[in-house]
Amino acid sequence: MSAACFRKLVEGGVAYAHDLGFRPHRDYAVTSQIFGDLESTACPTRFEYGHEGKPFYVSGPHETFTQVQAIVAQLERRLGTGNFDYLVLAS
């Protein structure tokens, strides 16, 4: 993947999450500087986010039950029940 497409993919993911009511990790502002003056508009690829037209949340291995509940609740508030899919990893 070209660097311009990688930037476009990452920034698109951040924007997609923002539309769902989620903010990027607190380190994103600093780490995103790695892109420098690279133009994401140089990438012709169109990226789609979610799965089969809907947001799809997969819980991470270090997320607590409380964090998972908060994320699912946020998706329900923003999208309504049944308008997203999720997979919760059991330990």
URTACOR-V346841 format. One record per run of one state. SS is the DSSP state (H for helix, E for strand, C for the rest). FROM is the first residue (numbers start at 1). TO is the last residue. If there is no record, write none. Layout:
ss->SS from->FROM to->TO
ss->SS from->FROM to->TO
//
This chain:
ss->C from->1 to->2
ss->H from->3 to->19
ss->C from->20 to->27
ss->H from->28 to->35
ss->C from->36 to->39
ss->H from->40 to->42
ss->C from->43 to->50
ss->E from->51 to->51
ss->C from->52 to->53
ss->E from->54 to->58
ss->C from->59 to->64
ss->H from->65 to->79
ss->C from->80 to->83
ss->E from->84 to->87
ss->C from->88 to->91
//
